[in-house]
């Protein structure tokens, strides 16, 4: 096994280490991890470590945040060592999130939890906040190394800090073993058939509230395993890189408060949500918290908001229709008036531009509806809202600075780092606040640290290198996108294209993504829908087969090169209710691609229909 892994690491594709998003055309979500490992196991059985064989393995996960080839290989190695199924092993970048994942399920199931540890708990573990804010109940118990573990009426977690993170000492009466390495992250082992129901729950926490152990850390752990060596820390100028990143973010967003940088956009969003829950409990004790969220927005946002609401009694999600026939401002007026009457705490999460319809509300009207003073059913002043803006599509627009459109209301902005901030080189995301919301920053930061979800040293290094060129890349990618949109409109005028107007572009909204509603035919609505869905795939398959080096069936956006195609209903809106999904084509262009070739292939598609 060690010999095989050594050769795999020598011959593995560079993409295993460098890609943040993977191809959807060789990926089946219901077989995430398993399909990759089935074929990987065949390679092991045949002692085949050829570069071509490794290159041809199916995509393990569509997005690196959820897992990736190296995390799958690491988990497979641990599972084989202990004669377990690879599903039972899950690696995390965070030291604390596997523990929080078990606590979450036990909380929902009203099941007791005992947490055992030998030397000390992770420094980020804050028992008081976990009990008070998250509502998790558990008992802590320090035990001697090698001591027998007594039986317990509930679930037992055993945390150990270990130099050899892949080595587990399985003992009786423990349900979950969590190995921690302060530089690499953690690996959880789900022990016993009776705990199989936890596997998907722990995996879901990794998918939504944190990230998998990063590729570079998985590679280090695998090298330590294969060569029986101790950990050697990579050399990063973390302090210098972090200062550079924070200054770049402040300059890009025109804000003055300290930005926060997380392991991913959703890690950042989770810290924002939990920080705001904490602040509401402190400042508005006993009041209901309402997270106001578009039902068709990015699936991760949608799902995470509902997961927080499911786990905390006084939190509820309220739908905010924003796309198509629904206007964000009018919807906000209706929803905020209702929440005010109920004397609730209104927290709004919205994307501008919206995804996938790329719509921007009237910003003066948005400011007015957010600034409006409202009253409760009793006639007292209602709690003012906090506007949480997902600015991933246009991170260059100034919403929060002095005299900017949202400067007069409490507002937070965040962005996914796998898009423009890093150019697709890492997942780290960030958030900034305006002056009105600065009081909330401390709470958000405390939950980012409790979840051990801060960006890694390598992520800081990548952002330090990429952020200075971000605004130029946004401008260049927009020019390519506008040219492609105009070409499509001229050659397929019956298609409906969702893209920003020239007026919005003049205001600074220059996304490099557009959605395409292809023309359809048929006698019934069902026939028309079926034809359009078939046409969507025909277009995407033509593009990726004719331009394989640049066009990918992928959810990517803001990458350094290439062109990316997806159908939101089957990717970014994965967990959205079926009626709210968009079965349209979403396309994003980079600053660096062969635009003439893309136009030629698109023209071939038009001729074929």
Buried (B, 14 or more C-beta within 10 A) or exposed (E): EEEBBBBBBEBBBEBBBEBBBBBBBEBEEEBBBBBBBEBBEEBBEEEBBEEEBBEEBBBBBBBBBBBBBBBBBBBBBBBBBBEBBBBBBBBBBBBBBBBBBBBBBBBEEEBBBBBBBBEEBBEBBBEEBBEEBBBBBBEEBEEEEEEEBEEBEBBBBBBBBBEBBBBBEEBEBBBBBBBBBEBBBBBBBBBEEEBEEBBEBBBBBBBBBBBBBBBBBBBBBBBBBBEEEEBEEEEBEBEEBBEBBBBBBBEBBBBBBBBBBBBBBBBBBBBBBBBBBBBBBEEBEEBBBBBBBBBBBBBBBBBBBBBBBEBBEBBBBBBBBBBEEBBBBBBBBEBBBBBBBBBBBBBBBBBBBBBBBBBBBEBEBBBEBBEBEBEBEEEEEBBBBBBBBBBBBBBBBBBBBEEBBBBBBBBBBBBBBBBBBBBBBBBBBBBBBBBBBBEBBEBBBBBBBBBBBBBBBBBBBBBBBBBBBBBEBBEBBBBBBBBBBEBBEEBBEEBEBBBBEEEBBEBEBBBBBBBBBBBBEEEEEEEBEBBBBEBBBBBBBBBBEBBEEBBBBBBBBBBBBBBBBBBBBBBBBBBBEEEBBBBBBBBBBBBBBBBEBBBEBBBEBEEEE
